[in-house]
Amino acid sequence: MFNKFRQECENLLDGKRLELPPRGVDADLAFPCFSLAKEQKKAPQEIAKELEQLLSRKEKKLVGEVKAQGPYLNFYINHKKFSPLALKIILKEKENYGAGRKNKKVVVIDYSSPNIAKPLTIGHLSTTIVGQALYNIYTFLGYKCIGDNHLGDWGTQFGKLTCAYKKWGDKAKVEKNPIEELLSLYVRFHKEAEQDPKLEDEAREWFRRLEEGNKEATTLWKWFVNVSMSEFNKLYKILGVRFDYFIGESFYIPIAKNIVGEVLRKNIAKKEQSAVVVTFEDMPTALVQKSDETTLYMTRDLATIKYQKKKFHFWKRLYVVGSEQKLHFRQLFKIAQLLGYIKEGECVHVDVGQISLPTGKISTRKGNVIFMEDVIKKTIELAEKIIEEKNPKLKNKKIAAQKVGLGAIKYSNLSRDRSRDNTFDWDQMLSFEGDTGPYLQYTYARANSILKKSKKTGRVGKLTDVKETNMIKKLSKFSETVEKAAAEYKPNLLANYLFEVATQFNEFYHSVHVIGAEDESQKLALVESVMQVLENGLRLLGIDVLKEM
C-alpha cells in the first residue's frame, strides 16, 4: 500500500525517484532537489519552493500536503484516505497481503547441502534457515522457486567409509543410529590409518571400485545415502524445511568429466603437470582437474550450472553457503561465464556467517562436532521450562514449546546480517522481551487476547490518533520490505521490520484503550491488521504464530 503512495508522489514529479526523508524530518517521503539545481542553474531551496507551489494545484488522493523544507520537497500521507484503504486491503487479502503477481522467472536456491554419512551440525543451521526463508520470500513474490539440496555424496571419503564399515561396521548399529555410527567409523578409520598407512591404499581401492560401478561398493554407497537421508529428513520435518530436489554431486560426475575437455578446447584452462588449471588476472589459480584425473568441487559445480541452466532456464541461482567459500564462488561464476553457461549476475553467492556456541554450553559428540539435533532439542527443552514458569495453565505446552524454541532459533539467525558470525545465546534468544522470536510470537498472542476479550467485531473506519496512523503507515510498508529482502537476499530486513511492527504495537497497547473505546470496532480492525502482517511475515521466515502463550 505504501508503494501506491510512493507511486502517486513520483507521478506528481513526472517519475522522479523519491527517498525516505533525512533523520529528524517528519515527512513520509522526500525529493532532494540537488539533481535539478545543476540542470536549472538555481538553488535547490528555490526549486523546492517552486515545486511546492506547482504541486499544490494538482489533484491528489493519497498524498496530503507537499511542503518545501530547505533543499527538500516533502510529501505527507493523506491519512483520511490512506489509512482506511490500507486496512481494507490488509483485511481483504489476508494471508496474501503483500504477495506479488505470479511471474515466469525461475529462482533456484541451493541450501543446506549436508555431506552424506556425516551429521547436520550447528554449521548447517544458518544455510538451511536462510535458504528456506529466501525460498518462502521469492515464492510469495510470485517467482517459481526450486529448492535444491546439493548433497555431498561423492569423493574419496566414501572409499574410507566403505573400508571402515567392512572392517568394523555393524549393520544393526548403523540402522539404529545411522549418522553417529557412520561418523564413528569414519573417525576410527583416521585413527587406525595413523598406525597402519596401508588402510589409505585400501580406501583408495574401494573408491576406485565405486567409480567403476562395482556392485558391492555401489550397494554400500547407496545404503549410506539412504540411511543418511532418512535422518536428515527427520530434522528437516521438525524445522519445517522443504526441498524440490535432492541431487547429489554423484549425479554430475559424467557431465563434469566432459567439462574438463571443454575448458581445454576453449583455451579457458591449460594443463600443468597433468592437472588442469584456470588462471585469472584478479584471483588465484583455480584447479579444475587433479593430476590423477579425478574431478573436484569446482568441476562438479560447473556441471551443476550447465545442467540446471538447461533444465530449469533459471533467472537466478542462489548459493546459500558459508562466507569462507567466497573465493570458490568468484572463480566458479567467472569460469561459467567464460564457458557461456551464464551471464554476469545470474549466479549469486548468498554468503552466510558461522554459528558458534559459548564454550561448554553443549557437549560435542564423536568427531568433535555439535549436532544440529542436540541444539534444537536443548532449545525446545529450555522453552518448555520458560513456558511452565510463565503460564503453567497453558494447554498443549509441548507444542507451544516446540514453536517457541524453533522460532527462537530461526529468528536469532534471520534477524542478523546473514554474513556476520553469530554466537548462540539461549538467555537472549528465548527472552520474551527485546528483538527475539518469542517477543514477536508473544505480541501476536497479546493482540489476539484483545480480540477474544472484545464482544465487538472489527470494522474499518476513521482513526486519527498519531499512534494509530503511524501503526497503519508501518503496516503499509510490508510489501516493499519483502521486495527489498528478496532484492538484497537479506531476510533480516523483514525480521527487523517485524520487530518494529511489534514494538509499535506494544506501545499502542500500553497507551491506547481498545476495549470500551468509542471507536472500539475501528481499533479492533487495526489490531486484526497487525496480527495479519505479523503472521504473514513470520510465515515467510518459517516461524509459527501462537494465539495463546
N, C-alpha and C positions, 0 to 999 in steps of 0.2 A: 504493500500500500504506500509506503514512503517513496517507493520508486515512481508512483504516479504523481506525487507532489513534486519530486525532482524533475520529472519529465515536463510538467507544466511550467516550472521555473525556467527550464532550458528552452522550451518553446517560446517563452516570452523574450528570451535573449537570442532568438534565431539559432538555437542549437549549441550555444556556448556552454562548455562544461563547468559545472559548479563544484564547490568543495565544502567541507564542513568549516564553519567559521572558526577564527582564532580563539584560543582559550580566553575566557572572560567575557565573550560576546554571547548574548542570549539568543541569537538568531538560530534558525533551523538549517539554513543553507546560506552560502555567501559566494559572491562572484568578485574575485580580485581584479581590479581594473588596470593593473600594471601592463597587461598584454596589449591593451588598446592605447596606452599612453604614447608609445613609440609611433604607432600607426597614425594616430590622430594629432600627434605633437601637442598634447595637452597634459596637464597634471592629472594623475589618476583620481584625485579628490574631486576635480571639476567634472570628470567623466561620470563618476558615481552619482553626483548631484543631477546631471543631465538625464541619466538613465532613470533615476528615481521619478523625475517629473514625467518622462515619456511613458513609463510603465504604469504610473498611477491612473492613466487614462484608459488603459487596456482592460478588457474583460477578464476576470479571474474567478476561479471556482475554489480550488483547494488552497490557493495562495491568498493570504490575508494582506498584510502590509508588506511594502517594499521600501526599505529605508537606506539612505546613504549614510555610511559611518566611516569617515576618513577615506581611504582608497578602496574601501569595500562597499559593495551593494548587497545588503542583507535581505533575505526572504524569510517571511514568517508564515506559519501554517494558519489557515482559517479553521479553527477548531469547531466552529458551529457546523461546518460541512464535513470536515475531515474526520473528526472523532467518531460520530455515529456511523459513517460509511466504513471506517476501518474496523469497528466492532462487528458490523453486519457481515463483512467479508469473512472475518475470522470464524464467526459462529455458523455461517453458512457452509464454508469449505471444510471446517473441522479438521480431520486428520490430513486433508490435502492442502491445508492452508500453507502457503509458501512454496508449493510444488511447482516445478517447471513443466512446460509442454513437452510431450514425447518428441524426441528427435532421433535421427538415424545414426548419430555419432556413437561409435563403439569405444568404450574405455576398458582396457584390460588392466586389472590390478593384481600384481604379484605380491602376495603377502604370506607371512608365517614361515613357510618353506623349511620345515624341520628336516633333519637327517634321519633316515631310516635306521632303526636299531639303537637310536640314541634318544634321550628324553626331550620333551618340550620343557625348556628351562625358563628361568626368570628372564633370560635374554630374549626369548621369543614373545614375551608379553606385549611389548610396545609395538613390534611389527605386526602382530596379529590384531591388536586392538585398533591401532591407527589405520591399518589396511581395511578392516571391516567398516570403520566409521566413514572412510572415503568411499567405499563401495555403497554404503547407505545414502550418502550425500549425493553422489553422482546419479544414482538410480532415482532418487527423489526429484532431482532436477530434470529428469526426462531422458538421460543418456541410457544407452544399452550397456550395462556393466557386465563384465566377465571376470569372476574371481578365480585366479589361478594359483593353486598351491604347488609351487615348483619344488617337488620333493628331491632331496639329496639321496638318490637311490643307486648311485653308481660310484665306482672308484676302488682303489686298492684296499681300502678298509674292509671291503666285503671278502677279499681273499683272507685277510687276518681273522675276520669273524668266523668264516667257514672253517678255517684251520682250528680255531679255538673251540668251536662247537663240536667238531669231530673228535677232539681230544678230551674235552672236559664237560661238554654240554649234557644237559638232562632235559629231554623233551617236555616232560610233565612240569618241571620247574619253569621252563620258558613259557609254556602255555598258561600257567597260573599267574605269573608276574613277568610278562614279556620284556618290557623295557629295562627294568632293573637287572634281570638275569642276563640279557644280551650285553648291557653296558658292563656288567661284572666280568663276563667272558672277554670282552674287548680289553678291559683294564688288565686282566690276568695275562692276556697274550703279551702285552708290552712288558710286563714284569718278568715273565718267563723268557722272553726274547733277549732281555739284557744278559741272562745267564747262558742262553742257548741261541746264538745268532742264526743257526740253521732254520729256526722257525720262520724267519723272514723269507727264506727261499721257498719253504713250503707254502707260505701265504701267497707269494707271487705266482706259484704254480696253480693254486686254487683260483686266483683271479684270471689267469690265462685261460683256464678251463671254462670259467664263466663267460669270458669274452668269445670263446669259440662255440658256446652253446652246449657244453657238456651237460647231460641230463641231471646228474646228481647235484652239480654245482648250481644249475639253474633252479632246480626244485627247492633247494635250501634257500636260495636268494629270494624266490617268490614267497616262501614261508616267512622269512624275516620281514619282508614288506607287508604282508597281510596281517601278521600279529602286531606289528608296529602301528599300522593304520587303525586297527581296532582300538588300540589305546589312545591314539591321537583323537579319534572321533568322539570318544567319551568326554575328553576335555573340551573339544570344540562345541559339543552339545551343551555342556554346562555354561560355557562362555557366550552361547548364542551366536557362534561364528559359523558362516556358511561359505562354501566354495562351489563353483560351477565345474571346475576341472581339478583333478589331482594328476598332473602329468609330470612324471619323474624325469630326471636327467637321462636315464637309460633310453627313453623314447627318442631322444635327439642324437644318439650316437651315430647312426648311419648318415644323417644329414651333416653332422659335424665333420665327419671324415671327408666328405665332398667339399666342404668349405675350405679345408686346407689347400686343396688343389686350386680352388677359385681365387684365393688371395695371392697365390703364386702366379697364376696365369695373368691376373690383372695388375701385376707388379706392385701390389699393395704391401706384400711381405717378401722376405728373402730368407734363404737357408743360411744358417750359421752353425757349423759343426753338427749337422743332421737335424738341428732344431729349426723351427720356422718362427721368425720374429717380425714384428711390425715396428718401425721406428717413427717417432713423431718429433716435430720441432719444439713443442712446448711441454712434452711429457716424457717420462722414462719409457724405455722399450717394452713392448708387450709380447709375451710368449703365446703363440697360437698352437704350437705342437711341440711336445718334448722330443728330445733326441731319440727316445725309444719308440717314437711314432704313436704315442698314446695322446688322446685329446685332453683338454683342460677345461676348467670352468669357462674361460674366455671363448673357446671354440663351441662349447655346448650352449652358451648364452647367445652367441651369434646364430646358431642353428635355431634356437627358440624364436628369435626375432624374425628370421626368414620364414619359418613355418607359420607363425601366428599372424604375420602381416598378410600372408597369402590366404590363410584360413578365415581370419576374423575381419580383415581390412580395417584394423583399428585406427582410430583418430589419435589416441594417446595410449601409451603403455607405461604404467606407473610401477616402479620397483620400490616397494616399501621395505627397505633394507638398511642395516646399520650404517652409521656415518663413516665407520672405518673402511667402507668399501668405495669411497668417493673416487679414488683414482681408477679402480677397476671399471666403474661405470663411465667415466670420462673416456677411457680408452675404448671400451665396448661400443659406445654410441658413435664415436668417431670412425671406427672401422666399419660399423654397419652403414654409416653414411657413405663412406668411400666405396663400399660394395654396392650401393644403390638400393639397399633394403628399406631405408627410411630417410625422411627429410629431417633437417635440424628441428629439434623441439618435439618430435613425435614420441620419443622415449625420454622419460624423466626419472631421475633418482630421487625419490622422496626419502631423504636421509633421516634416520631415527637414532637418538642417543641411547646410551646404555643405561640399564637399571641396576642398581646395587642395593644391598641390604645393610643396615647397621651391623657391625661385627657381632657375632654371637646371638643374633636375634632368631635365627633359624638354623638348624644343623644341616650340613651338606651330606649328600649320600655318597656312595662309592663313585670314584672318579672326580671327587671334589666339585660337584655341581649342585646347584639349587633347583630342585624340580618345581615347575610351574604348579603342579598339583598340590605340593606342600604349601606354597604361598597362598593359593586360593582357599585351601582347607583352613589354614590358620586365620585368614581374614574373616571368613564366614563364622568361625567359632568366636572370634572377638566381637563380631557384630551381634551375635546371639546374646552374649553376656551384656552388652550395652543395652539392647532392647529389653532384656529381662529386668535390668535396673530401672530403665526409664518408664516402661509400660508393661508390667508383669501380667496385666489382664488382656493384652493384645492377643487376638485369635491368630492361628497359623504363624506362630513366631518363627518356626524354622524356615518357612517360605519367605517371610519378611527378611530374615537374617541373610538368606542367600541373595535376595535382591539388593539389600543394603551393602553387603560385602562385595558383591561383584560390581555394583555401582561405584563403590569407593575405589576399587582397583582401576576401573576404566576411567573414571573422572580424573583420578590422580595422574594418569598417563596423558589424557586428552586435553587437560586444562593448561598444560605447559607447552612451550615451544617444543615441537617434536624432536628437533635436532639437539636439544640440550640433554645432558645426562640427568638422571633422576634417582634420588635415594628414597627407598620405601620408608615412610614414617607412619606407622599404624595409628599412633595417637592423633596425628594431624588429619590423615585421610579419612578416619572414621568419626571425626568430630561432627556434631550436628550444628556447628557454628563455623562461619568463615567459608572460604572458597573450596567446598568439598561436594562430593556426590550426595552424601546423606543430607546435607543442608538443602540441596535442591529438591530431593525427594520429600524432605520434611515440609518445605514450603508448599509443594503441591498438595500434600496431605492437609496442611493448615488451610489452604484455600478451599479444599473440599469440605472441611468441617464447617465453614461458613455456609455453604450451600445446604448442608444437612440440617443446620440449626434453623435456617430461614423457612418460613411457611409460604414464601412467595417464589415466583419463577422470574428468571432474568428477562429483561426487556430492554432493547436498545433505545436510548433516549438522550436527553441533554445532560451532559456532565461538564461542569465548568471549573471545579476546583483544580488548582495547578498540579496537585499531586496526581489527580486523575488524568488530566490531559497529557502530562509528561509520561505517565504509565502507558497511555494509548500510543503516544508517539514511539516509545521504546518497542512496543509490540509490533508496530507497523514496520519496523526495520528487520524483522525476522528473515524475510525473503532475501533481501540484499546481503544479509550476514551469511546465509547459507551459500549464496553465489560466490561471495568473496572467499569463504572457507574452501570451496572447490577450486577456484581460480588459483589460489596460493597453496593448495594442498595442505591446509592448516586447520584441522578440526578444532584446535584450541581457540580460534576466533569465534566459533559457535559456542564452545563451552564458556568462554569469558562473557559472551553476550547473555547466555542463560543465567549466569551468576548475577549480572547486572539487573536482569529482569526480576530475579528472586529477591535481590537486595531492595530494589524499588518497591516491590510488592510488600515486603515485610515492613518497610517504613510506612506505607499506606495502611497496612493492617493495624499498626500501633497508634496511628494518629487519626484515622477516619472510621467512624462508626458506620457499619453497613446494616446490621440488624436493627430495625426500628427507625431507620432514617426515612425522611420524606420521599427521597428518591431511591429507596431500597432496591427496587427492581432494576433500575438503571445501573446501580453499583454491582448488583449480582451479575449482570451481563459482563461487566468489566472483570469480575472475579473469574467467571467462566472462561473468558478470553485469555486471561493469564494462565489458567490451567491448560488450555489447549496449546498455547505456544510452548509452555514448559514440556508438555507431553510430546509434542511433535519434535522439539529439539533434542530431548533426551532419547527419544526413539532413534534418531539419526546417530547418536553417539553409542547406541546399543545398551542404554540404561533403562530399566523398568521403573515405572512410577508406582507409588503405593497410595491408596486412598485413605489409609489409616496407618499411623505409626505410633 
